[in-house]
Amino acid sequence: MIKKLIFIPLILALSWAQDEDELDLDAMWDNTVWNDIESVADAGYEVEKVTAVAGVRGAEAEDEALYHLYYRQSMKGPSKVELNKALGKLLNTLTALKGKNPAHEKIPEVTHYVIQIYKKLEDKPKAREYEKELLAVAPESKWAKFYK
C-alpha cells in the first residue's frame, strides 16, 4: 500500500512536468537562424602507440617497396647516377677502413659491393682490379668465394 501511495504522486509529477516542457519542434524549426559555414579547421591527432604490422598493402607501402625493389624485367634497376653515388660512398668507406686498419674485417665485404657496382656499370676492368685485390687481401673470406 505504501508503495502505491509513493508511486501515484511520482506519476502525477512526471505528467505535469511533461506538459510544461513539451517542445514545439515546428516553432523551433521556423525560428532557427541558419548560418553559412565559412571555414572548417582540421585537427591533427597523434597515436600513442604505433604497432608495425607486416603485410600492409596501402598505396604508400607499395610505392615505397617498389622504390627499393626491382624484381621484374619490366622494372628498371637503379640509374647510373644512383649507382655512381653509391659507388662513391663505398669507395670513401673503403678508404676510411683501410686508413684505420688495413686488415679490418669489413674490407672484403665493402670490396665485394664495389665489384658488384662496377659490374652493374659495365666497367669490367675496374671490377677485375678489385676482384684481384679482394682475392689477395682475403682469399678465404665468404666474399672472395664469388670470384675464384
BAKOLTI-674867 format. One record per atom (N, C-alpha, C): residue number from 1; z, y, x; residue in one letter; atom name. Coordinates in steps of 0.05 Angstrom, whole numbers. Layout:
+-----+--------+--------+--------+---------+-------+
! num !     pz !     py !     px ! residuo ! atomo !
+-----+--------+--------+--------+---------+-------+
! NUM !      Z !      Y !      X !       a !    CA !
...
+-----+--------+--------+--------+---------+-------+
//
This chain:
+-----+--------+--------+--------+---------+-------+
! num !     pz !     py !     px ! residuo ! atomo !
+-----+--------+--------+--------+---------+-------+
!   1 !      0 !    -24 !     16 !       m !     N !
!   1 !      0 !      0 !      0 !       m !    CA !
!   1 !      0 !     25 !     17 !       m !     C !
!   2 !     15 !     25 !     39 !       i !     N !
!   2 !     17 !     48 !     57 !       i !    CA !
!   2 !    -10 !     52 !     70 !       i !     C !
!   3 !    -24 !     30 !     77 !       k !     N !
!   3 !    -50 !     32 !     89 !       k !    CA !
!   3 !    -70 !     45 !     71 !       k !     C !
!   4 !    -68 !     39 !     44 !       k !     N !
!   4 !    -86 !     51 !     25 !       k !    CA !
!   4 !    -81 !     81 !     22 !       k !     C !
!   5 !    -56 !     89 !     23 !       l !     N !
!   5 !    -49 !    117 !     20 !       l !    CA !
!   5 !    -59 !    134 !     44 !       l !     C !
!   6 !    -58 !    122 !     68 !       i !     N !
!   6 !    -67 !    136 !     92 !       i !    CA !
!   6 !    -98 !    137 !     92 !       i !     C !
!   7 !   -110 !    116 !     82 !       f !     N !
!   7 !   -139 !    114 !     83 !       f !    CA !
!   7 !   -153 !    133 !     63 !       f !     C !
!   8 !   -141 !    137 !     40 !       i !     N !
!   8 !   -153 !    154 !     19 !       i !    CA !
!   8 !   -154 !    183 !     29 !       i !     C !
!   9 !   -132 !    195 !     39 !       p !     N !
!   9 !   -135 !    223 !     49 !       p !    CA !
!   9 !   -155 !    226 !     72 !       p !     C !
!  10 !   -157 !    206 !     88 !       l !     N !
!  10 !   -176 !    206 !    110 !       l !    CA !
!  10 !   -205 !    208 !    100 !       l !     C !
!  11 !   -211 !    192 !     80 !       i !     N !
!  11 !   -238 !    192 !     68 !       i !    CA !
!  11 !   -243 !    219 !     55 !       i !     C !
!  12 !   -223 !    231 !     41 !       l !     N !
!  12 !   -227 !    257 !     28 !       l !    CA !
!  12 !   -232 !    279 !     49 !       l !     C !
!  13 !   -217 !    277 !     71 !       a !     N !
!  13 !   -220 !    297 !     92 !       a !    CA !
!  13 !   -248 !    296 !    105 !       a !     C !
!  14 !   -258 !    272 !    110 !       l !     N !
!  14 !   -284 !    268 !    122 !       l !    CA !
!  14 !   -306 !    278 !    103 !       l !     C !
!  15 !   -304 !    272 !     78 !       s !     N !
!  15 !   -325 !    280 !     59 !       s !    CA !
!  15 !   -325 !    311 !     56 !       s !     C !
!  16 !   -301 !    324 !     57 !       w !     N !
!  16 !   -300 !    353 !     56 !       w !    CA !
!  16 !   -313 !    366 !     81 !       w !     C !
!  17 !   -307 !    354 !    105 !       a !     N !
!  17 !   -318 !    364 !    130 !       a !    CA !
!  17 !   -349 !    361 !    131 !       a !     C !
!  18 !   -358 !    339 !    119 !       q !     N !
!  18 !   -387 !    334 !    119 !       q !    CA !
!  18 !   -401 !    355 !    102 !       q !     C !
!  19 !   -390 !    363 !     80 !       d !     N !
!  19 !   -402 !    383 !     63 !       d !    CA !
!  19 !   -405 !    410 !     77 !       d !     C !
!  20 !   -384 !    418 !     92 !       e !     N !
!  20 !   -385 !    444 !    105 !       e !    CA !
!  20 !   -404 !    444 !    129 !       e !     C !
!  21 !   -405 !    422 !    144 !       d !     N !
!  21 !   -421 !    421 !    169 !       d !    CA !
!  21 !   -449 !    411 !    165 !       d !     C !
!  22 !   -457 !    407 !    140 !       e !     N !
!  22 !   -484 !    396 !    135 !       e !    CA !
!  22 !   -504 !    416 !    146 !       e !     C !
!  23 !   -523 !    405 !    160 !       l !     N !
!  23 !   -543 !    421 !    174 !       l !    CA !
!  23 !   -568 !    425 !    157 !       l !     C !
!  24 !   -579 !    449 !    157 !       d !     N !
!  24 !   -604 !    454 !    143 !       d !    CA !
!  24 !   -625 !    454 !    165 !       d !     C !
!  25 !   -638 !    431 !    169 !       l !     N !
!  25 !   -657 !    428 !    191 !       l !    CA !
!  25 !   -682 !    445 !    186 !       l !     C !
!  26 !   -690 !    448 !    161 !       d !     N !
!  26 !   -714 !    464 !    156 !       d !    CA !
!  26 !   -709 !    493 !    163 !       d !     C !
!  27 !   -686 !    504 !    157 !       a !     N !
!  27 !   -679 !    531 !    164 !       a !    CA !
!  27 !   -678 !    535 !    194 !       a !     C !
!  28 !   -666 !    515 !    208 !       m !     N !
!  28 !   -665 !    517 !    237 !       m !    CA !
!  28 !   -693 !    517 !    250 !       m !     C !
!  29 !   -711 !    500 !    240 !       w !     N !
!  29 !   -738 !    499 !    250 !       w !    CA !
!  29 !   -752 !    525 !    246 !       w !     C !
!  30 !   -749 !    536 !    222 !       d !     N !
!  30 !   -762 !    562 !    216 !       d !    CA !
!  30 !   -752 !    585 !    232 !       d !     C !
!  31 !   -726 !    585 !    239 !       n !     N !
!  31 !   -713 !    607 !    253 !       n !    CA !
!  31 !   -713 !    604 !    283 !       n !     C !
!  32 !   -723 !    582 !    294 !       t !     N !
!  32 !   -723 !    578 !    322 !       t !    CA !
!  32 !   -743 !    596 !    336 !       t !     C !
!  33 !   -735 !    608 !    358 !       v !     N !
!  33 !   -752 !    624 !    375 !       v !    CA !
!  33 !   -763 !    607 !    397 !       v !     C !
!  34 !   -790 !    604 !    398 !       w !     N !
!  34 !   -802 !    587 !    417 !       w !    CA !
!  34 !   -812 !    604 !    441 !       w !     C !
!  35 !   -805 !    595 !    465 !       n !     N !
!  35 !   -812 !    610 !    490 !       n !    CA !
!  35 !   -832 !    592 !    506 !       n !     C !
!  36 !   -852 !    605 !    518 !       d !     N !
!  36 !   -870 !    590 !    535 !       d !    CA !
!  36 !   -857 !    584 !    562 !       d !     C !
!  37 !   -863 !    561 !    573 !       i !     N !
!  37 !   -852 !    553 !    599 !       i !    CA !
!  37 !   -870 !    566 !    620 !       i !     C !
!  38 !   -857 !    582 !    637 !       e !     N !
!  38 !   -873 !    597 !    657 !       e !    CA !
!  38 !   -876 !    581 !    683 !       e !     C !
!  39 !   -855 !    567 !    691 !       s !     N !
!  39 !   -857 !    551 !    715 !       s !    CA !
!  39 !   -838 !    528 !    714 !       s !     C !
!  40 !   -845 !    507 !    728 !       v !     N !
!  40 !   -829 !    483 !    729 !       v !    CA !
!  40 !   -821 !    478 !    759 !       v !     C !
!  41 !   -796 !    475 !    764 !       a !     N !
!  41 !   -787 !    470 !    791 !       a !    CA !
!  41 !   -782 !    440 !    795 !       a !     C !
!  42 !   -793 !    430 !    817 !       d !     N !
!  42 !   -788 !    402 !    824 !       d !    CA !
!  42 !   -763 !    401 !    841 !       d !     C !
!  43 !   -746 !    382 !    834 !       a !     N !
!  43 !   -722 !    378 !    850 !       a !    CA !
!  43 !   -727 !    353 !    867 !       a !     C !
!  44 !   -721 !    355 !    893 !       g !     N !
!  44 !   -725 !    332 !    911 !       g !    CA !
!  44 !   -698 !    318 !    914 !       g !     C !
!  45 !   -699 !    292 !    915 !       y !     N !
!  45 !   -675 !    276 !    918 !       y !    CA !
!  45 !   -679 !    257 !    941 !       y !     C !
!  46 !   -657 !    251 !    954 !       e !     N !
!  46 !   -658 !    232 !    976 !       e !    CA !
!  46 !   -642 !    207 !    967 !       e !     C !
!  47 !   -651 !    184 !    977 !       v !     N !
!  47 !   -638 !    159 !    971 !       v !    CA !
!  47 !   -617 !    154 !    993 !       v !     C !
!  48 !   -594 !    144 !    985 !       e !     N !
!  48 !   -573 !    139 !   1004 !       e !    CA !
!  48 !   -581 !    117 !   1023 !       e !     C !
!  49 !   -588 !     94 !   1012 !       k !     N !
!  49 !   -594 !     71 !   1028 !       k !    CA !
!  49 !   -623 !     63 !   1023 !       k !     C !
!  50 !   -638 !     59 !   1044 !       v !     N !
!  50 !   -666 !     50 !   1040 !       v !    CA !
!  50 !   -667 !     22 !   1051 !       v !     C !
!  51 !   -676 !      4 !   1035 !       t !     N !
!  51 !   -679 !    -24 !   1043 !       t !    CA !
!  51 !   -708 !    -30 !   1049 !       t !     C !
!  52 !   -714 !    -36 !   1074 !       a !     N !
!  52 !   -741 !    -42 !   1081 !       a !    CA !
!  52 !   -748 !    -70 !   1070 !       a !     C !
!  53 !   -771 !    -71 !   1057 !       v !     N !
!  53 !   -780 !    -96 !   1044 !       v !    CA !
!  53 !   -807 !   -103 !   1055 !       v !     C !
!  54 !   -810 !   -127 !   1064 !       a !     N !
!  54 !   -835 !   -136 !   1075 !       a !    CA !
!  54 !   -854 !   -142 !   1051 !       a !     C !
!  55 !   -879 !   -137 !   1055 !       g !     N !
!  55 !   -899 !   -144 !   1035 !       g !    CA !
!  55 !   -905 !   -122 !   1015 !       g !     C !
!  56 !   -895 !    -97 !   1020 !       v !     N !
!  56 !   -901 !    -76 !   1002 !       v !    CA !
!  56 !   -931 !    -68 !   1005 !       v !     C !
!  57 !   -945 !    -66 !    984 !       r !     N !
!  57 !   -974 !    -61 !    985 !       r !    CA !
!  57 !   -981 !    -36 !    971 !       r !     C !
!  58 !   -970 !    -14 !    978 !       g !     N !
!  58 !   -978 !     12 !    967 !       g !    CA !
!  58 !  -1001 !     23 !    984 !       g !     C !
!  59 !  -1013 !     44 !    975 !       a !     N !
!  59 !  -1036 !     56 !    989 !       a !    CA !
!  59 !  -1028 !     65 !   1016 !       a !     C !
!  60 !  -1004 !     77 !   1019 !       e !     N !
!  60 !   -995 !     86 !   1045 !       e !    CA !
!  60 !   -992 !     63 !   1065 !       e !     C !
!  61 !   -980 !     41 !   1055 !       a !     N !
!  61 !   -975 !     18 !   1073 !       a !    CA !
!  61 !  -1002 !      6 !   1082 !       a !     C !
!  62 !  -1021 !      5 !   1064 !       e !     N !
!  62 !  -1047 !     -6 !   1072 !       e !    CA !
!  62 !  -1061 !     12 !   1092 !       e !     C !
!  63 !  -1060 !     38 !   1087 !       d !     N !
!  63 !  -1073 !     57 !   1105 !       d !    CA !
!  63 !  -1061 !     56 !   1133 !       d !     C !
!  64 !  -1034 !     55 !   1134 !       e !     N !
!  64 !  -1021 !     54 !   1160 !       e !    CA !
!  64 !  -1027 !     28 !   1174 !       e !     C !
!  65 !  -1026 !      6 !   1159 !       a !     N !
!  65 !  -1032 !    -20 !   1172 !       a !    CA !
!  65 !  -1061 !    -22 !   1182 !       a !     C !
!  66 !  -1079 !    -12 !   1166 !       l !     N !
!  66 !  -1107 !    -13 !   1175 !       l !    CA !
!  66 !  -1113 !      6 !   1198 !       l !     C !
!  67 !  -1097 !     26 !   1201 !       y !     N !
!  67 !  -1100 !     44 !   1224 !       y !    CA !
!  67 !  -1094 !     29 !   1250 !       y !     C !
!  68 !  -1074 !     11 !   1249 !       h !     N !
!  68 !  -1066 !     -4 !   1273 !       h !    CA !
!  68 !  -1080 !    -30 !   1277 !       h !     C !
!  69 !  -1091 !    -42 !   1256 !       l !     N !
!  69 !  -1104 !    -68 !   1258 !       l !    CA !
!  69 !  -1134 !    -65 !   1255 !       l !     C !
!  70 !  -1148 !    -82 !   1269 !       y !     N !
!  70 !  -1176 !    -84 !   1266 !       y !    CA !
!  70 !  -1183 !   -114 !   1270 !       y !     C !
!  71 !  -1185 !   -128 !   1248 !       y !     N !
!  71 !  -1188 !   -156 !   1250 !       y !    CA !
!  71 !  -1215 !   -166 !   1238 !       y !     C !
!  72 !  -1230 !   -148 !   1226 !       r !     N !
!  72 !  -1256 !   -156 !   1215 !       r !    CA !
!  72 !  -1277 !   -144 !   1232 !       r !     C !
!  73 !  -1300 !   -157 !   1233 !       q !     N !
!  73 !  -1322 !   -147 !   1249 !       q !    CA !
!  73 !  -1333 !   -121 !   1237 !       q !     C !
!  74 !  -1329 !   -117 !   1211 !       s !     N !
!  74 !  -1339 !    -93 !   1199 !       s !    CA !
!  74 !  -1322 !    -69 !   1206 !       s !     C !
!  75 !  -1298 !    -74 !   1215 !       m !     N !
!  75 !  -1280 !    -52 !   1222 !       m !    CA !
!  75 !  -1282 !    -46 !   1251 !       m !     C !
!  76 !  -1280 !    -21 !   1258 !       k !     N !
!  76 !  -1282 !    -13 !   1286 !       k !    CA !
!  76 !  -1255 !    -15 !   1299 !       k !     C !
!  77 !  -1256 !    -20 !   1325 !       g !     N !
!  77 !  -1231 !    -20 !   1340 !       g !    CA !
!  77 !  -1225 !      8 !   1349 !       g !     C !
!  78 !  -1207 !     11 !   1368 !       p !     N !
!  78 !  -1201 !     38 !   1379 !       p !    CA !
!  78 !  -1226 !     50 !   1391 !       p !     C !
!  79 !  -1228 !     76 !   1389 !       s !     N !
!  79 !  -1250 !     90 !   1400 !       s !    CA !
!  79 !  -1247 !     92 !   1430 !       s !     C !
!  80 !  -1269 !    100 !   1444 !       k !     N !
!  80 !  -1268 !    103 !   1473 !       k !    CA !
!  80 !  -1248 !    124 !   1481 !       k !     C !
!  81 !  -1245 !    145 !   1465 !       v !     N !
!  81 !  -1226 !    166 !   1471 !       v !    CA !
!  81 !  -1198 !    154 !   1471 !       v !     C !
!  82 !  -1192 !    139 !   1450 !       e !     N !
!  82 !  -1165 !    127 !   1447 !       e !    CA !
!  82 !  -1160 !    107 !   1470 !       e !     C !
!  83 !  -1180 !     91 !   1477 !       l !     N !
!  83 !  -1177 !     72 !   1499 !       l !    CA !
!  83 !  -1172 !     87 !   1525 !       l !     C !
!  84 !  -1187 !    108 !   1530 !       n !     N !
!  84 !  -1182 !    123 !   1555 !       n !    CA !
!  84 !  -1155 !    136 !   1556 !       n !     C !
!  85 !  -1145 !    145 !   1533 !       k !     N !
!  85 !  -1119 !    157 !   1531 !       k !    CA !
!  85 !  -1097 !    136 !   1538 !       k !     C !
!  86 !  -1101 !    112 !   1526 !       a !     N !
!  86 !  -1082 !     90 !   1532 !       a !    CA !
!  86 !  -1083 !     82 !   1561 !       a !     C !
!  87 !  -1108 !     81 !   1572 !       l !     N !
!  87 !  -1111 !     74 !   1600 !       l !    CA !
!  87 !  -1097 !     93 !   1618 !       l !     C !
!  88 !  -1100 !    119 !   1612 !       g !     N !
!  88 !  -1086 !    139 !   1628 !       g !    CA !
!  88 !  -1056 !    135 !   1628 !       g !     C !
!  89 !  -1045 !    130 !   1605 !       k !     N !
!  89 !  -1016 !    126 !   1603 !       k !    CA !
!  89 !  -1007 !    101 !   1618 !       k !     C !
!  90 !  -1024 !     79 !   1616 !       l !     N !
!  90 !  -1017 !     55 !   1631 !       l !    CA !
!  90 !  -1019 !     59 !   1661 !       l !     C !
!  91 !  -1039 !     73 !   1670 !       l !     N !
!  91 !  -1042 !     78 !   1699 !       l !    CA !
!  91 !  -1019 !     95 !   1709 !       l !     C !
!  92 !  -1010 !    115 !   1693 !       n !     N !
!  92 !   -987 !    131 !   1701 !       n !    CA !
!  92 !   -962 !    113 !   1703 !       n !     C !
!  93 !   -958 !     96 !   1683 !       t !     N !
!  93 !   -935 !     77 !   1683 !       t !    CA !
!  93 !   -936 !     59 !   1707 !       t !     C !
!  94 !   -960 !     48 !   1713 !       l !     N !
!  94 !   -963 !     30 !   1736 !       l !    CA !
!  94 !   -956 !     44 !   1762 !       l !     C !
!  95 !   -965 !     69 !   1765 !       t !     N !
!  95 !   -960 !     84 !   1789 !       t !    CA !
!  95 !   -930 !     89 !   1792 !       t !     C !
!  96 !   -917 !     96 !   1769 !       a !     N !
!  96 !   -888 !    102 !   1770 !       a !    CA !
!  96 !   -872 !     76 !   1777 !       a !     C !
!  97 !   -880 !     54 !   1765 !       l !     N !
!  97 !   -866 !     28 !   1772 !       l !    CA !
!  97 !   -870 !     21 !   1801 !       l !     C !
!  98 !   -894 !     24 !   1811 !       k !     N !
!  98 !   -898 !     18 !   1840 !       k !    CA !
!  98 !   -883 !     37 !   1858 !       k !     C !
!  99 !   -879 !     62 !   1849 !       g !     N !
!  99 !   -864 !     81 !   1865 !       g !    CA !
!  99 !   -835 !     75 !   1866 !       g !     C !
! 100 !   -824 !     65 !   1844 !       k !     N !
! 100 !   -795 !     57 !   1843 !       k !    CA !
! 100 !   -790 !     32 !   1859 !       k !     C !
! 101 !   -806 !     11 !   1853 !       n !     N !
! 101 !   -802 !    -15 !   1865 !       n !    CA !
! 101 !   -829 !    -30 !   1865 !       n !     C !
! 102 !   -840 !    -34 !   1888 !       p !     N !
! 102 !   -866 !    -48 !   1889 !       p !    CA !
! 102 !   -866 !    -76 !   1878 !       p !     C !
! 103 !   -842 !    -88 !   1876 !       a !     N !
! 103 !   -840 !   -115 !   1865 !       a !    CA !
! 103 !   -828 !   -115 !   1837 !       a !     C !
! 104 !   -831 !    -93 !   1822 !       h !     N !
! 104 !   -820 !    -90 !   1795 !       h !    CA !
! 104 !   -831 !   -112 !   1777 !       h !     C !
! 105 !   -814 !   -123 !   1759 !       e !     N !
! 105 !   -822 !   -145 !   1742 !       e !    CA !
! 105 !   -842 !   -138 !   1721 !       e !     C !
! 106 !   -845 !   -112 !   1714 !       k !     N !
! 106 !   -864 !   -104 !   1693 !       k !    CA !
! 106 !   -892 !    -98 !   1704 !       k !     C !
! 107 !   -895 !    -97 !   1730 !       i !     N !
! 107 !   -921 !    -90 !   1742 !       i !    CA !
! 107 !   -943 !   -110 !   1734 !       i !     C !
! 108 !   -939 !   -136 !   1734 !       p !     N !
! 108 !   -960 !   -155 !   1725 !       p !    CA !
! 108 !   -968 !   -151 !   1696 !       p !     C !
! 109 !   -949 !   -145 !   1679 !       e !     N !
! 109 !   -955 !   -141 !   1650 !       e !    CA !
! 109 !   -972 !   -116 !   1646 !       e !     C !
! 110 !   -964 !    -94 !   1659 !       v !     N !
! 110 !   -979 !    -69 !   1656 !       v !    CA !
! 110 !  -1006 !    -72 !   1668 !       v !     C !
! 111 !  -1008 !    -86 !   1690 !       t !     N !
! 111 !  -1034 !    -91 !   1703 !       t !    CA !
! 111 !  -1053 !   -107 !   1684 !       t !     C !
! 112 !  -1042 !   -126 !   1671 !       h !     N !
! 112 !  -1057 !   -142 !   1651 !       h !    CA !
! 112 !  -1068 !   -124 !   1630 !       h !     C !
! 113 !  -1052 !   -106 !   1619 !       y !     N !
! 113 !  -1062 !    -88 !   1598 !       y !    CA !
! 113 !  -1084 !    -69 !   1609 !       y !     C !
! 114 !  -1080 !    -60 !   1634 !       v !     N !
! 114 !  -1101 !    -43 !   1646 !       v !    CA !
! 114 !  -1127 !    -58 !   1648 !       v !     C !
! 115 !  -1126 !    -83 !   1656 !       i !     N !
! 115 !  -1150 !   -100 !   1658 !       i !    CA !
! 115 !  -1164 !   -103 !   1630 !       i !     C !
! 116 !  -1147 !   -108 !   1610 !       q !     N !
! 116 !  -1158 !   -111 !   1583 !       q !    CA !
! 116 !  -1172 !    -86 !   1573 !       q !     C !
! 117 !  -1161 !    -63 !   1579 !       i !     N !
! 117 !  -1173 !    -38 !   1570 !       i !    CA !
! 117 !  -1199 !    -33 !   1586 !       i !     C !
! 118 !  -1199 !    -39 !   1612 !       y !     N !
! 118 !  -1224 !    -36 !   1627 !       y !    CA !
! 118 !  -1246 !    -54 !   1616 !       y !     C !
! 119 !  -1238 !    -78 !   1607 !       k !     N !
! 119 !  -1258 !    -96 !   1595 !       k !    CA !
! 119 !  -1268 !    -85 !   1569 !       k !     C !
! 120 !  -1251 !    -73 !   1553 !       k !     N !
! 120 !  -1259 !    -61 !   1527 !       k !    CA !
! 120 !  -1278 !    -38 !   1532 !       k !     C !
! 121 !  -1273 !    -23 !   1554 !       l !     N !
! 121 !  -1290 !      0 !   1561 !       l !    CA !
! 121 !  -1315 !     -9 !   1576 !       l !     C !
! 122 !  -1318 !    -35 !   1580 !       e !     N !
! 122 !  -1341 !    -48 !   1594 !       e !    CA !
! 122 !  -1344 !    -38 !   1622 !       e !     C !
! 123 !  -1322 !    -33 !   1636 !       d !     N !
! 123 !  -1322 !    -26 !   1664 !       d !    CA !
! 123 !  -1313 !    -51 !   1680 !       d !     C !
! 124 !  -1332 !    -69 !   1683 !       k !     N !
! 124 !  -1326 !    -95 !   1696 !       k !    CA !
! 124 !  -1317 !    -93 !   1725 !       k !     C !
! 125 !  -1329 !    -75 !   1741 !       p !     N !
! 125 !  -1319 !    -73 !   1769 !       p !    CA !
! 125 !  -1290 !    -65 !   1771 !       p !     C !
! 126 !  -1281 !    -46 !   1755 !       k !     N !
! 126 !  -1253 !    -37 !   1755 !       k !    CA !
! 126 !  -1235 !    -60 !   1745 !       k !     C !
! 127 !  -1244 !    -74 !   1724 !       a !     N !
! 127 !  -1228 !    -96 !   1714 !       a !    CA !
! 127 !  -1225 !   -117 !   1735 !       a !     C !
! 128 !  -1246 !   -124 !   1749 !       r !     N !
! 128 !  -1246 !   -144 !   1770 !       r !    CA !
! 128 !  -1227 !   -135 !   1793 !       r !     C !
! 129 !  -1227 !   -110 !   1800 !       e !     N !
! 129 !  -1210 !    -99 !   1821 !       e !    CA !
! 129 !  -1180 !   -103 !   1814 !       e !     C !
! 130 !  -1173 !    -97 !   1789 !       y !     N !
! 130 !  -1145 !   -101 !   1781 !       y !    CA !
! 130 !  -1138 !   -130 !   1777 !       y !     C !
! 131 !  -1158 !   -147 !   1770 !       e !     N !
! 131 !  -1152 !   -176 !   1769 !       e !    CA !
! 131 !  -1145 !   -186 !   1796 !       e !     C !
! 132 !  -1160 !   -178 !   1817 !       k !     N !
! 132 !  -1154 !   -187 !   1844 !       k !    CA !
! 132 !  -1126 !   -177 !   1853 !       k !     C !
! 133 !  -1120 !   -152 !   1846 !       e !     N !
! 133 !  -1094 !   -141 !   1853 !       e !    CA !
! 133 !  -1071 !   -157 !   1839 !       e !     C !
! 134 !  -1075 !   -164 !   1814 !       l !     N !
! 134 !  -1055 !   -179 !   1799 !       l !    CA !
! 134 !  -1051 !   -207 !   1811 !       l !     C !
! 135 !  -1073 !   -220 !   1818 !       l !     N !
! 135 !  -1071 !   -247 !   1830 !       l !    CA !
! 135 !  -1058 !   -245 !   1858 !       l !     C !
! 136 !  -1062 !   -223 !   1872 !       a !     N !
! 136 !  -1050 !   -221 !   1898 !       a !    CA !
! 136 !  -1020 !   -215 !   1896 !       a !     C !
! 137 !  -1012 !   -198 !   1877 !       v !     N !
! 137 !   -984 !   -189 !   1875 !       v !    CA !
! 137 !   -967 !   -211 !   1861 !       v !     C !
! 138 !   -977 !   -222 !   1839 !       a !     N !
! 138 !   -960 !   -241 !   1823 !       a !    CA !
! 138 !   -978 !   -264 !   1814 !       a !     C !
! 139 !   -985 !   -282 !   1832 !       p !     N !
! 139 !  -1003 !   -304 !   1825 !       p !    CA !
! 139 !   -990 !   -324 !   1806 !       p !     C !
! 140 !   -964 !   -326 !   1805 !       e !     N !
! 140 !   -950 !   -345 !   1788 !       e !    CA !
! 140 !   -940 !   -334 !   1762 !       e !     C !
! 141 !   -946 !   -309 !   1756 !       s !     N !
! 141 !   -936 !   -296 !   1731 !       s !    CA !
! 141 !   -952 !   -306 !   1707 !       s !     C !
! 142 !   -940 !   -303 !   1684 !       k !     N !
! 142 !   -954 !   -312 !   1660 !       k !    CA !
! 142 !   -979 !   -295 !   1654 !       k !     C !
! 143 !   -980 !   -271 !   1666 !       w !     N !
! 143 !  -1003 !   -253 !   1662 !       w !    CA !
! 143 !  -1027 !   -261 !   1679 !       w !     C !
! 144 !  -1021 !   -273 !   1702 !       a !     N !
! 144 !  -1042 !   -280 !   1721 !       a !    CA !
! 144 !  -1058 !   -304 !   1712 !       a !     C !
! 145 !  -1046 !   -320 !   1695 !       k !     N !
! 145 !  -1060 !   -345 !   1686 !       k !    CA !
! 145 !  -1086 !   -339 !   1672 !       k !     C !
! 146 !  -1089 !   -315 !   1661 !       f !     N !
! 146 !  -1114 !   -308 !   1646 !       f !    CA !
! 146 !  -1137 !   -304 !   1665 !       f !     C !
! 147 !  -1132 !   -300 !   1691 !       y !     N !
! 147 !  -1153 !   -292 !   1709 !       y !    CA !
! 147 !  -1157 !   -312 !   1732 !       y !     C !
! 148 !  -1146 !   -335 !   1730 !       k !     N !
! 148 !  -1150 !   -356 !   1751 !       k !    CA !
! 148 !  -1175 !   -371 !   1746 !       k !     C !
+-----+--------+--------+--------+---------+-------+
//
